[in-house]
Amino acid sequence: MTSSATHRVIDAVWRIESARIVGALARYTGDFELAEDVAQEAVAEALVDDGLLRRRGSGYFAAPGVDPHPAVNIRGSSGDQIAILEADTGRLLGGVEAGRAALSVHPGAVYLHQGETYVVDSLDFDDGVAFVHAADPGYATYAREITDITVTGPGERTRFGDVTLGLVPVAVTSQVIGYLRRTSAGEVIDFVELDMPARTLETVAAMYTVTPEALQHNGVDLSAVPGALHAAEHAAIGLLPLVASCDRGDIGGLSTAIGPDTGLPTVFVYDGYPGGAGFAERGFRRAATWLSATADAICPRSASSLASRSGCTPIR
């Protein structure tokens, strides 16, 4: 294996596992930059121990005669995988994390693979397989899910007048309830109900609450609160990469006019990995930068209309 190939493997491993490692170290050291340095050195040393690298002088070099590529899952690290198989031939088309399978390969879903269109026949979580058949039904599918969140511990909380900022452990329960079928022009054909199992993710969330009085004082009427919170949630999710090395698939969010443990309007942004991965904590530690950018991107008076234009339905 060439040195460049080894570097690509290391990059893949680091991309998959670094957030969880750095998050844990940062909680221990209190220094995010130091945690990153320590984690990188630890990953390299682990690869040396596994025989994938050799340490020479001040650098690391490929060990001869090894091929670690098949062991690296570039699609994620959250656990079980669902194999996507063509029903007629048994050909493996791809895979998806079990936690995301209900959204993307639920029964009836339109699945795209290398420019070809397939329709999902069945999804079996126990066997870890989804069967599909080649077809072009002339429509696309969009899964709809309901999400609930429970705060499972006190975490850290700081109050700033009418606003309370927190970093808390949470349990996020999601269930796909059906899907929309839309034409290529975007017109809704119908909604198909599904009976999919609920899945719960134990993770970590950055959260903030705002008193209703503060929202009203800033021009957000009671009827507009759900839409305003939902728009602010999406803005916060989109801007978290300003302070944390993540992308949209690494994090999730939820907003509600009645918070689960305070009864106040609340926004959550949580790590999409069991036990947390350090993204939400990074946002919490650098909340001044993160939430200031969010405030600059979306103002309370326009939040509800922005949520409407984005096609989001406020959580009430």
RODREN-305076 format. One record per atom (N, C-alpha, C): x, y, z; residue in one letter. Coordinates in steps of 0.05 Angstrom, whole numbers, always signed. Layout:
      px      py      pz  resn
       X       Y       Z     A
...
//
This chain:
      px      py      pz  resn
     +17     -24      +0     M
      +0      +0      +0     M
     +18     +25      +0     M
     +11     +44     -17     T
     +27     +68     -19     T
     +22     +87      +4     T
     +41    +106      +7     S
     +38    +126     +29     S
     +13    +142     +25     S
      +7    +150      +0     S
     -17    +165      -5     S
     -43    +150      +2     S
     -42    +123      -4     A
     -65    +107      +3     A
     -69    +105     +33     A
     -47    +103     +48     T
     -48    +102     +77     T
     -60    +129     +87     T
     -51    +151     +76     H
     -62    +177     +84     H
     -92    +178     +80     H
    -101    +167     +58     R
    -130    +167     +53     R
    -145    +151     +74     R
    -133    +128     +81     V
    -146    +111    +102     V
    -147    +126    +129     V
    -124    +138    +136     I
    -123    +153    +161     I
    -144    +176    +161     I
    -146    +190    +138     D
    -166    +211    +136     D
    -194    +200    +141     D
    -200    +177    +129     A
    -226    +165    +133     A
    -231    +157    +162     A
    -212    +145    +174     V
    -214    +137    +202     V
    -218    +162    +220     V
    -202    +182    +215     W
    -204    +206    +231     W
    -231    +220    +227     W
    -241    +221    +203     R
    -267    +233    +198     R
    -289    +219    +213     R
    -287    +193    +214     I
    -309    +177    +227     I
    -308    +180    +257     I
    -284    +178    +269     E
    -282    +174    +298     E
    -273    +198    +313     E
    -263    +219    +299     S
    -249    +241    +314     S
    -268    +256    +332     S
    -293    +261    +323     A
    -310    +278    +339     A
    -315    +266    +367     A
    -320    +239    +368     R
    -325    +227    +393     R
    -301    +227    +411     R
    -277    +222    +399     I
    -253    +221    +415     I
    -246    +248    +426     I
    -247    +269    +408     V
    -239    +296    +416     V
    -259    +306    +437     V
    -285    +300    +433     G
    -305    +309    +452     G
    -299    +299    +480     G
    -293    +273    +482     A
    -287    +261    +508     A
    -262    +273    +520     A
    -241    +277    +504     L
    -216    +289    +514     L
    -220    +318    +523     L
    -236    +333    +507     A
    -240    +361    +514     A
    -254    +364    +541     A
    -273    +345    +546     R
    -286    +346    +573     R
    -266    +341    +595     R
    -245    +325    +589     Y
    -225    +318    +610     Y
    -204    +340    +613     Y
    -195    +351    +590     T
    -173    +370    +591     T
    -183    +399    +594     T
    -208    +404    +585     G
    -218    +432    +585     G
    -205    +449    +563     G
    -190    +437    +545     D
    -176    +451    +523     D
    -181    +437    +497     D
    -198    +448    +480     F
    -205    +434    +455     F
    -181    +430    +436     F
    -164    +451    +434     E
    -141    +448    +416     E
    -122    +427    +425     E
    -117    +426    +452     L
    -100    +405    +463     L
    -112    +378    +458     L
    -138    +376    +462     A
    -152    +350    +458     A
    -149    +341    +429     A
    -150    +359    +409     E
    -147    +351    +381     E
    -118    +340    +377     E
     -98    +354    +388     D
     -71    +345    +384     D
     -66    +317    +396     D
     -76    +314    +421     V
     -73    +288    +435     V
     -87    +266    +419     V
    -111    +272    +409     A
    -127    +251    +395     A
    -113    +243    +369     A
    -102    +262    +354     Q
     -88    +256    +330     Q
     -64    +238    +335     Q
     -49    +244    +356     E
     -26    +228    +363     E
     -35    +200    +371     E
     -57    +199    +386     A
     -67    +173    +395     A
     -76    +155    +372     A
     -90    +167    +352     V
     -98    +152    +329     V
     -74    +141    +314     V
     -54    +157    +310     A
     -30    +148    +296     A
     -17    +125    +311     A
     -15    +128    +338     E
      -2    +107    +354     E
     -19     +81    +353     E
     -45     +84    +352     A
     -63     +60    +350     A
     -59     +46    +324     A
     -55     +61    +302     L
     -50     +49    +276     L
     -23     +35    +276     L
      -3     +46    +291     V
     +23     +33    +294     V
     +19      +6    +308     V
      +4      +7    +330     D
      -1     -18    +346     D
     -15     -39    +329     D
     -33     -30    +311     D
     -47     -49    +294     D
     -31     -58    +269     D
      -7     -47    +266     G
     +10     -56    +244     G
      +4     -42    +218     G
     -12     -20    +218     L
     -18      -6    +194     L
      +2     +15    +187     L
     +16     +26    +208     L
     +36     +46    +204     L
     +62     +37    +218     L
     +84     +50    +210     R
    +109     +47    +224     R
    +119     +75    +231     R
    +130     +78    +255     R
    +140    +103    +264     R
    +170    +104    +259     R
    +178    +125    +244     R
    +207    +129    +238     R
    +214    +158    +243     R
    +231    +163    +262     G
    +239    +190    +267     G
    +216    +206    +277     G
    +210    +228    +264     S
    +188    +245    +272     S
    +163    +241    +256     S
    +162    +220    +239     G
    +139    +216    +222     G
    +128    +188    +223     G
    +106    +183    +209     Y
     +93    +157    +207     Y
     +92    +149    +178     Y
     +97    +124    +172     F
     +98    +114    +145     F
     +82     +88    +142     F
     +74     +83    +118     A
     +58     +59    +113     A
     +73     +33    +119     A
     +59     +15    +132     A
     +71     -12    +137     A
     +67     -28    +112     A
     +87     -44    +103     P
     +84     -59     +79     P
     +65     -83     +82     P
     +51     -89     +60     G
     +35    -114     +59     G
      +9    -114     +73     G
      -2     -90     +80     V
     -28     -89     +93     V
     -48     -74     +75     V
     -73     -81     +78     D
     -95     -69     +62     D
    -119     -64     +81     D
    -119     -41     +95     P
    -140     -36    +115     P
    -166     -26    +103     P
    -166     -20     +77     H
    -189      -7     +65     H
    -216     -21     +70     H
    -217     -48     +67     P
    -243     -61     +71     P
    -254     -58     +99     P
    -237     -52    +119     A
    -246     -49    +147     A
    -257     -21    +153     A
    -253      -2    +134     V
    -261     +25    +140     V
    -289     +30    +128     V
    -308     +37    +146     N
    -335     +43    +137     N
    -337     +73    +133     N
    -337     +82    +108     I
    -338    +111    +103     I
    -365    +123    +106     I
    -386    +106    +111     R
    -413    +117    +112     R
    -421    +124    +141     R
    -404    +120    +161     G
    -412    +128    +187     G
    -402    +109    +208     G
    -408    +116    +234     S
    -397    +100    +256     S
    -418     +95    +278     S
    -443     +99    +272     S
    -463     +98    +293     S
    -473     +70    +299     S
    -462     +50    +285     G
    -471     +23    +292     G
    -478      +6    +268     G
    -501      -8    +270     D
    -510     -27    +250     D
    -514     -14    +223     D
    -510     -30    +202     Q
    -514     -21    +175     Q
    -536     -37    +162     Q
    -551     -24    +144     I
    -571     -38    +128     I
    -561     -41    +100     I
    -559     -66     +91     A
    -550     -71     +63     A
    -574     -67     +44     A
    -569     -54     +22     I
    -590     -49      +2     I
    -585     -68     -22     I
    -603     -87     -25     L
    -599    -108     -45     L
    -621    -107     -67     L
    -613    -112     -92     E
    -632    -115    -113     E
    -646    -142    -110     E
    -673    -142    -108     A
    -688    -166    -102     A
    -684    -188    -123     A
    -684    -181    -148     D
    -683    -201    -170     D
    -656    -214    -172     D
    -635    -199    -167     T
    -608    -210    -172     T
    -592    -214    -147     T
    -600    -202    -124     G
    -584    -204    -100     G
    -560    -185    -100     G
    -558    -168    -120     R
    -535    -151    -123     R
    -535    -129    -101     R
    -512    -125     -88     L
    -509    -105     -68     L
    -506     -78     -81     L
    -525     -60     -75     L
    -524     -33     -87     L
    -511     -13     -69     L
    -513     -17     -43     G
    -502      +2     -24     G
    -510      -5      +4     G
    -507     +15     +22     G
    -514     +11     +50     G
    -522     +37     +63     G
    -535     +36     +85     V
    -543     +59    +100     V
    -542     +53    +130     V
    -536     +72    +147     E
    -536     +67    +175     E
    -565     +60    +184     E
    -566     +42    +203     A
    -593     +33    +212     A
    -609     +56    +223     A
    -596     +75    +236     G
    -610     +98    +247     G
    -622    +116    +227     G
    -613    +115    +202     R
    -623    +132    +181     R
    -640    +117    +160     R
    -641     +90    +163     A
    -654     +74    +143     A
    -684     +79    +140     A
    -698     +84    +162     A
    -726     +89    +161     A
    -733    +114    +144     A
    -714    +133    +143     L
    -719    +157    +127     L
    -713    +153     +98     L
    -693    +137     +92     S
    -684    +135     +64     S
    -692    +110     +49     S
    -695     +87     +63     V
    -702     +62     +49     V
    -726     +49     +62     V
    -746     +65     +70     H
    -771     +54     +80     H
    -786     +41     +57     H
    -804     +22     +63     P
    -820     +10     +42     P
    -834     +31     +25     P
    -831     +29      -1     G
    -843     +48     -19     G
    -826     +72     -27     G
    -803     +74     -14     A
    -785     +96     -19     A
    -772     +94     -47     A
    -768    +116     -60     V
    -753    +117     -85     V
    -724    +121     -78     V
    -707    +102     -87     Y
    -679    +102     -81     Y
    -663    +105    -106     Y
    -644    +124    -106     L
    -627    +129    -129     L
    -599    +117    -124     L
    -589    +103    -144     H
    -562     +91    -143     H
    -549     +94    -170     H
    -527    +110    -170     Q
    -511    +114    -195     Q
    -529    +121    -219     Q
    -548    +139    -214     G
    -565    +149    -235     G
    -588    +131    -242     G
    -590    +108    -229     E
    -613     +90    -234     E
    -633     +92    -211     E
    -658     +88    -218     T
    -680     +92    -198     T
    -691     +64    -190     T
    -694     +61    -164     Y
    -705     +37    -152     Y
    -727     +44    -133     Y
    -745     +25    -128     V
    -766     +28    -108     V
    -762      +6     -87     V
    -763     +14     -62     V
    -758      -4     -40     V
    -783     -22     -35     V
    -777     -48     -35     D
    -799     -68     -30     D
    -803     -73      +0     D
    -780     -76     +14     S
    -782     -83     +43     S
    -757     -73     +57     S
    -761     -70     +83     L
    -738     -62    +101     L
    -740     -79    +126     L
    -719     -94    +132     D
    -718    -112    +155     D
    -695    -105    +173     D
    -701     -93    +196     F
    -680     -84    +214     F
    -666    -108    +227     F
    -681    -129    +232     D
    -669    -153    +245     D
    -648    -166    +227     D
    -654    -169    +202     D
    -636    -181    +183     D
    -616    -161    +171     D
    -621    -135    +176     G
    -603    -114    +166     G
    -603    -112    +135     G
    -626    -114    +123     V
    -627    -113     +94     V
    -653     -99     +84     V
    -649     -84     +62     A
    -672     -72     +48     A
    -671     -83     +19     A
    -694     -93      +9     F
    -696    -103     -18     F
    -709     -82     -36     F
    -698     -79     -60     V
    -708     -59     -78     V
    -711     -72    -106     V
    -726     -59    -123     H
    -728     -67    -151     H
    -726     -43    -169     H
    -714     -47    -193     A
    -710     -25    -211     A
    -738     -16    -222     A
    -742     +11    -221     A
    -767     +22    -231     A
    -765     +52    -232     A
    -780     +64    -249     D
    -781     +93    -251     D
    -810    +101    -248     D
    -819    +105    -223     P
    -848    +110    -218     P
    -858    +138    -227     P
    -839    +156    -233     G
    -848    +183    -241     G
    -853    +202    -218     G
    -844    +194    -195     Y
    -848    +212    -172     Y
    -824    +208    -153     Y
    -821    +226    -134     A
    -801    +223    -113     A
    -816    +220     -86     A
    -802    +209     -66     T
    -814    +205     -40     T
    -799    +222     -19     T
    -814    +231      +1     Y
    -804    +247     +22     Y
    -815    +237     +49     Y
    -798    +225     +65     A
    -807    +214     +90     A
    -815    +236    +110     A
    -835    +229    +126     R
    -843    +247    +147     R
    -841    +232    +174     R
    -828    +245    +193     E
    -824    +233    +219     E
    -832    +251    +241     E
    -839    +240    +264     I
    -844    +255    +288     I
    -821    +250    +307     I
    -813    +271    +321     T
    -790    +269    +339     T
    -797    +281    +366     T
    -789    +267    +387     D
    -794    +276    +414     D
    -767    +276    +429     D
    -763    +294    +447     I
    -738    +295    +462     I
    -743    +297    +492     I
    -727    +283    +507     T
    -729    +283    +536     T
    -702    +291    +548     T
    -701    +309    +566     V
    -677    +317    +580     V
    -673    +297    +602     V
    -650    +282    +602     T
    -646    +260    +620     T
    -628    +267    +644     T
    -618    +292    +646     G
    -601    +299    +668     G
    -599    +330    +669     G
    -588    +340    +691     P
    -586    +369    +694     P
    -566    +382    +676     P
    -544    +368    +670     G
    -523    +380    +653     G
    -512    +406    +664     G
    -504    +424    +646     E
    -494    +450    +653     E
    -514    +471    +643     E
    -520    +491    +660     R
    -539    +512    +651     R
    -530    +539    +662     R
    -532    +559    +645     T
    -525    +586    +653     T
    -548    +605    +645     T
    -556    +622    +663     R
    -578    +640    +658     R
    -568    +668    +651     R
    -579    +679    +630     F
    -573    +706    +622     F
    -599    +722    +620     F
    -610    +730    +643     G
    -635    +744    +643     G
    -658    +726    +634     G
    -671    +733    +612     D
    -694    +717    +602     D
    -685    +693    +586     D
    -660    +689    +582     V
    -649    +667    +566     V
    -632    +648    +583     V
    -636    +622    +581     T
    -620    +603    +594     T
    -606    +585    +573     T
    -580    +583    +575     L
    -564    +566    +557     L
    -555    +541    +571     L
    -557    +518    +558     G
    -550    +493    +571     G
    -536    +473    +553     G
    -522    +455    +566     L
    -511    +431    +553     L
    -521    +407    +569     L
    -538    +391    +558     V
    -553    +371    +573     V
    -553    +344    +559     V
    -554    +322    +574     P
    -559    +296    +562     P
    -588    +293    +554     P
    -593    +281    +531     V
    -621    +279    +521     V
    -625    +251    +509     V
    -651    +244    +508     A
    -659    +220    +493     A
    -678    +230    +471     A
    -670    +225    +446     V
    -685    +234    +423     V
    -699    +210    +410     V
    -725    +210    +410     T
    -741    +188    +399     T
    -753    +197    +373     T
    -748    +182    +351     S
    -758    +189    +325     S
    -773    +166    +313     S
    -795    +172    +298     Q
    -810    +151    +285     Q
    -821    +161    +258     Q
    -814    +147    +237     V
    -825    +154    +210     V
    -854    +145    +209     V
    -872    +163    +202     I
    -901    +157    +203     I
    -912    +154    +174     I
    -896    +161    +154     G
    -906    +159    +127     G
    -888    +175    +108     G
    -898    +177     +83     Y
    -882    +193     +64     Y
    -900    +206     +44     Y
    -891    +228     +33     L
    -905    +242     +12     L
    -894    +232     -15     L
    -911    +231     -34     R
    -903    +226     -62     R
    -908    +252     -77     R
    -886    +261     -90     R
    -888    +287    -105     R
    -879    +282    -134     R
    -892    +296    -152     T
    -884    +296    -180     T
    -858    +311    -184     T
    -847    +309    -208     S
    -822    +324    -213     S
    -827    +354    -212     S
    -852    +363    -215     A
    -858    +391    -213     A
    -863    +400    -184     A
    -861    +381    -165     G
    -864    +388    -137     G
    -893    +385    -127     G
    -911    +376    -144     E
    -939    +373    -135     E
    -942    +348    -118     E
    -957    +350     -96     V
    -962    +328     -79     V
    -983    +309     -91     V
    -976    +284     -94     I
    -995    +264    -104     I
   -1012    +254     -81     I
    -999    +245     -59     D
   -1013    +235     -36     D
    -994    +231     -13     D
   -1005    +223      +9     F
    -989    +216     +33     F
    -995    +187     +40     F
    -973    +171     +42     V
    -976    +142     +48     V
    -967    +137     +77     V
    -985    +126     +93     E
    -978    +121    +121     E
    -960     +96    +123     E
    -943     +96    +143     L
    -925     +74    +149     L
    -926     +68    +179     L
    -921     +43    +186     D
    -919     +35    +214     D
    -891     +26    +219     D
    -873     +45    +224     M
    -845     +39    +228     M
    -838     +40    +257     M
    -818     +24    +266     P
    -811     +24    +294     P
    -798     +51    +302     P
    -803     +59    +327     A
    -790     +83    +338     A
    -762     +76    +346     A
    -744     +95    +343     R
    -716     +91    +351     R
    -708    +114    +370     R
    -693    +107    +391     T
    -684    +127    +411     T
    -654    +130    +410     T
    -645    +154    +410     L
    -617    +161    +410     L
    -610    +175    +436     L
    -592    +164    +452     E
    -583    +176    +476     E
    -558    +193    +469     E
    -560    +219    +472     T
    -538    +236    +462     T
    -536    +261    +479     T
    -523    +282    +469     V
    -518    +307    +483     V
    -528    +330    +466     V
    -540    +350    +478     A
    -552    +372    +463     A
    -543    +399    +476     A
    -539    +418    +459     A
    -538    +446    +467     A
    -567    +457    +466     A
    -575    +472    +485     M
    -603    +481    +485     M
    -604    +510    +496     M
    -625    +523    +489     Y
    -631    +549    +502     Y
    -661    +553    +504     Y
    -669    +566    +526     T
    -697    +572    +530     T
    -699    +603    +531     T
    -723    +612    +523     V
    -729    +640    +523     V
    -757    +644    +535     V
    -760    +663    +552     T
    -786    +668    +564     T
    -806    +679    +544     T
    -831    +672    +546     P
    -851    +683    +527     P
    -852    +713    +528     P
    -847    +725    +552     E
    -848    +754    +554     E
    -826    +767    +537     E
    -802    +754    +537     A
    -780    +765    +521     A
    -786    +764    +492     A
    -799    +742    +483     L
    -806    +739    +455     L
    -827    +760    +447     L
    -847    +764    +464     Q
    -867    +784    +458     Q
    -855    +812    +457     Q
    -837    +817    +476     H
    -824    +843    +477     H
    -808    +849    +451     H
    -798    +828    +439     N
    -783    +831    +414     N
    -800    +827    +389     N
    -826    +829    +392     G
    -844    +829    +369     G
    -853    +802    +359     G
    -849    +780    +374     V
    -858    +754    +366     V
    -884    +748    +381     V
    -906    +748    +366     D
    -932    +743    +378     D
    -933    +713    +386     D
    -952    +707    +404     L
    -954    +680    +414     L
    -959    +660    +392     L
    -976    +667    +372     S
    -982    +649    +351     S
    -958    +644    +332     S
    -939    +662    +333     A
    -915    +660    +315     A
    -892    +646    +328     A
    -894    +639    +354     V
    -872    +628    +369     V
    -862    +601    +357     V
    -880    +582    +351     P
    -870    +556    +340     P
    -854    +560    +314     P
    -864    +577    +296     G
    -850    +581    +271     G
    -824    +595    +274     G
    -823    +615    +293     A
    -799    +630    +298     A
    -777    +612    +310     A
    -785    +595    +329     L
    -766    +576    +341     L
    -756    +556    +320     L
    -773    +546    +303     H
    -765    +527    +283     H
    -745    +539    +263     H
    -750    +564    +255     A
    -731    +577    +237     A
    -704    +582    +251     A
    -705    +590    +276     A
    -681    +595    +292     A
    -665    +569    +295     A
    -680    +547    +299     E
    -667    +520    +302     E
    -652    +513    +277     E
    -664    +517    +253     H
    -651    +510    +228     H
    -627    +528    +223     H
    -629    +553    +231     A
    -606    +571    +227     A
    -583    +563    +245     A
    -589    +555    +270     A
    -568    +546    +289     A
    -555    +521    +279     A
    -570    +502    +268     I
    -559    +477    +257     I
    -540    +484    +234     I
    -550    +501    +216     G
    -534    +508    +193     G
    -508    +523    +199     G
    -507    +537    +222     L
    -484    +554    +229     L
    -466    +541    +250     L
    -474    +517    +260     L
    -456    +504    +280     L
    -429    +498    +268     L
    -426    +491    +242     P
    -399    +486    +231     P
    -380    +510    +233     P
    -390    +534    +240     L
    -373    +557    +244     L
    -354    +551    +268     L
    -363    +536    +288     V
    -347    +532    +312     V
    -341    +503    +317     V
    -353    +484    +302     A
    -349    +456    +306     A
    -344    +442    +279     A
    -326    +423    +278     S
    -320    +410    +252     S
    -341    +388    +247     S
    -364    +396    +237     C
    -385    +378    +231     C
    -399    +386    +206     C
    -416    +368    +196     D
    -434    +375    +174     D
    -462    +369    +182     D
    -481    +374    +164     R
    -510    +372    +171     R
    -517    +344    +180     R
    -504    +323    +169     G
    -511    +296    +176     G
    -502    +288    +204     G
    -484    +304    +216     D
    -474    +298    +242     D
    -492    +307    +265     D
    -510    +325    +259     I
    -526    +337    +281     I
    -555    +338    +274     I
    -572    +342    +294     G
    -600    +344    +291     G
    -611    +366    +308     G
    -636    +372    +306     G
    -647    +394    +322     G
    -677    +390    +326     G
    -687    +404    +346     L
    -715    +404    +353     L
    -722    +429    +367     L
    -745    +440    +361     S
    -755    +464    +374     S
    -783    +460    +383     S
    -790    +472    +405     T
    -817    +469    +416     T
    -825    +493    +432     T
    -850    +501    +430     A
    -860    +524    +446     A
    -863    +518    +475     A
    -863    +492    +482     I
    -866    +483    +510     I
    -844    +463    +515     I
    -822    +471    +527     G
    -799    +453    +532     G
    -806    +430    +550     G
    -792    +407    +546     P
    -798    +383    +561     P
    -793    +384    +591     P
    -774    +401    +599     D
    -768    +402    +628     D
    -772    +429    +640     D
    -777    +450    +624     T
    -781    +477    +635     T
    -808    +489    +628     T
    -821    +478    +608     G
    -846    +490    +599     G
    -842    +516    +583     G
    -817    +523    +577     L
    -812    +548    +563     L
    -805    +542    +533     L
    -808    +562    +516     P
    -799    +559    +488     P
    -769    +551    +488     P
    -763    +529    +473     T
    -737    +517    +475     T
    -727    +509    +447     T
    -701    +512    +442     V
    -688    +502    +418     V
    -666    +483    +427     V
    -665    +459    +415     F
    -644    +439    +419     F
    -628    +435    +393     F
    -602    +432    +396     V
    -585    +423    +374     V
    -568    +400    +386     V
    -571    +376    +375     Y
    -559    +352    +388     Y
    -541    +337    +369     Y
    -522    +323    +380     D
    -504    +306    +365     D
    -519    +281    +355     D
    -514    +274    +330     G
    -528    +251    +318     G
    -514    +225    +323     G
    -499    +222    +345     Y
    -484    +198    +351     Y
    -490    +190    +380     Y
    -492    +164    +385     P
    -497    +155    +413     P
    -475    +165    +432     P
    -484    +176    +454     G
    -466    +186    +474     G
    -455    +214    +468     G
    -461    +225    +445     G
    -450    +251    +437     G
    -424    +249    +423     G
    -417    +269    +408     A
    -392    +269    +393     A
    -376    +295    +396     A
    -385    +312    +414     G
    -370    +337    +419     G
    -379    +361    +404     G
    -397    +358    +384     F
    -406    +380    +367     F
    -423    +400    +383     F
    -443    +389    +397     A
    -461    +406    +413     A
    -445    +420    +435     A
    -426    +405    +447     E
    -410    +417    +469     E
    -393    +440    +458     E
    -382    +436    +434     R
    -366    +458    +422     R
    -384    +483    +417     R
    -409    +478    +408     G
    -427    +501    +405     G
    -433    +514    +431     G
    -437    +498    +452     F
    -443    +509    +478     F
    -419    +526    +489     F
    -395    +515    +486     R
    -371    +530    +495     R
    -366    +555    +480     R
    -374    +556    +455     R
    -370    +580    +439     R
    -397    +592    +430     R
    -415    +592    +449     A
    -443    +601    +443     A
    -444    +630    +435     A
    -426    +647    +445     A
    -427    +675    +437     A
    -423    +678    +407     A
    -403    +664    +396     T
    -398    +665    +368     T
    -420    +652    +352     T
    -428    +628    +360     W
    -447    +612    +346     W
    -475    +625    +345     W
    -485    +633    +368     L
    -512    +644    +369     L
    -513    +673    +360     L
    -491    +687    +361     S
    -491    +714    +349     S
    -493    +712    +319     S
    -479    +692    +307     A
    -482    +688    +278     A
    -510    +680    +271     A
    -523    +663    +289     T
    -550    +655    +284     T
    -569    +679    +285     T
    -565    +697    +304     A
    -581    +721    +306     A
    -578    +739    +282     A
    -553    +740    +272     D
    -548    +757    +249     D
    -562    +745    +224     D
    -564    +719    +223     A
    -575    +706    +199     A
    -606    +707    +198     A
    -618    +709    +222     I
    -647    +708    +222     I
    -657    +725    +245     I
    -675    +743    +240     C
    -685    +761    +261     C
    -713    +751    +270     C
    -721    +756    +295     P
    -746    +746    +305     P
    -770    +754    +288     P
    -770    +778    +277     R
    -794    +787    +262     R
    -798    +772    +236     R
    -776    +761    +225     S
    -779    +747    +199     S
    -777    +717    +202     S
    -772    +707    +227     A
    -767    +679    +230     A
    -790    +662    +221     A
    -815    +670    +228     S
    -838    +653    +221     S
    -842    +652    +191     S
    -838    +674    +177     S
    -842    +674    +148     S
    -819    +658    +134     S
    -795    +660    +146     L
    -773    +644    +134     L
    -778    +614    +137     L
    -788    +606    +160     A
    -795    +578    +164     A
    -816    +569    +144     A
    -836    +586    +139     S
    -857    +580    +120     S
    -846    +576     +92     S
    -828    +595     +84     R
    -817    +594     +57     R
    -799    +570     +53     R
    -787    +560     +75     S
    -769    +537     +73     S
    -784    +511     +71     S
    -811    +512     +74     G
    -827    +488     +73     G
    -829    +473     +99     G
    -818    +484    +121     C
    -819    +471    +147     C
    -846    +475    +160     C
    -854    +455    +176     T
    -878    +458    +191     T
    -871    +462    +220     T
    -878    +484    +233     P
    -871    +489    +260     P
    -882    +468    +279     P
    -866    +461    +299     I
    -875    +441    +319     I
    -892    +455    +340     I
    -916    +447    +343     R
    -934    +460    +362     R
    -940    +443    +386     R
//
